[in-house]
Amino acid sequence: MPEHRGRKHHQDRVAETLREEIGAMIEGELSDPRIAFCFVSEVVLNPGGKSARVYVAVDSAVSNIAQAEEETVAGLEAAKGYIRYELKERMGVRHVPELTFLADRSGRFQARIDELMSRSRKRQKAVQE
């Protein structure tokens, strides 16, 4: 069954609002030392709107990025109740989706792919010359 255009538009608006509000909370209100410098890259709302996956990208300037991602996700999971309460107050809705925090590694993967592609291009130029 095709999804209705109005429902999809509403879900996109809710996901964008969640992204903005959670990002603002991470920047200024959450003081957990486990949460590294990061930003919310994407919020994916499930079709029913009961749950959402929140993808958080950690700054790549950190020395041990895998540990920083793990600790940041743990800190956000610990603050999940506060975040949901604040979202309910700010958005003025009855129900806030159940949040699941995940580390967004797509930027790192993209950088690695770009690096490998540039190496391959350099090798091809060297072979052609």
N, C-alpha and C positions, 0 to 999 in steps of 0.2 A: 504494500500500500504506500503510495507516495506521500511524503511528508508535506504538510501544508506550509505555504510560504510565510504566512503570518506567524505560525508557531516557530519556524526556523528563525525568523527575524527577532522574535521575542527572546529565544534562547541565546542568540548572538549578543543582544543587548545586555542580558543578565550576565553572560560570561565576561563581557568587556567591563561591566561595572564591578564584578568580583575581582577581576585582574587589577583594576585601578585601586580599589579599596584595600585589597590585601597588600599591594605594593606600597601604598602609603603607610600601612601599619608596620611593614617590615622596615621601612626607612626611618620612621620616627618613634614608634610606640613600643616596639618589642625590644627589651633590653637583655635578652638571653645571650650570654657570651658565646654560646655555641653557634649562633646564627652569624655567618660570615657576611661580607659585603655581597649582596645578591639582588636580583630583581625577578619579578614574575614575568616569564616570557609568554606563557599561554595558559588559559583555563579552558578545559574541555568539559562541557556540561553533558551528562548522559541524557538520552532522549526524554526520559520521564522527568528530568530536573531534580531527582532525589539525591544525586551525588555528582561530584565534580572532581576532576583530576587537575591539580595545580602544579604546573611545571615551573621550577625555580632554577635559574641559571646563576651559578656562582662565578664571581670575578676570576678570570684566569691568571691574575697576577699572584695568587696564593701559591706558596711553595708546594704543598701537598694537596692538590686539588681534590683527589678522591676522598681523602679524610675530611676535608672541608665540606664537601657535598654531603657526606654521611652525617656529619655533626649538624649541619644546617637543617637537613630534613628532620633529624631527631628533635632539634629545638623547635621547629615549626609544628611537628606532631604534638609536642608537649604543650604548645600554646594554642592548640586547635580549638579548645573550648572558649577561650577568650576571643579568638578571631571570629568564631561563629556568632558569639554574643554581640560583638561590636558590629558585625555585618548586619545582623538583624535590626539593631538600633539605627544604624546609618541608612540602610536601604528601606526601612519601614515595611518589611514584609513579614508574613506569618512564619514561613518556613525558609530556612537557609539550607542549601544542599550539604550533605555530608562531604567533607573535604578530605582528599588524599593528596599528600605532598610528594612530589617526585623530582629528582634532579634532572635537569634538562641538559643533555650532553650533546645536543645537535650542533652547537657552535664549535665544540672541540672536534667533533667528527668532520665537520665541514672544513676546518682548518687543516686537519690531517689529510683529507682528500686533496685539497688544493696543493699541499706540500708534495704529495706523491705525484700529482699530475705535472707539476713544474719539473720535478726530477725526471719524469718520463720524457717530457718535451726536450730537456737539455740533452738527454741521451740520444734522442732521435736526431737532433741537430748535429751532434758530434758524429754520429754514424753517417749522416748525409754528406758531411764535409770531407 
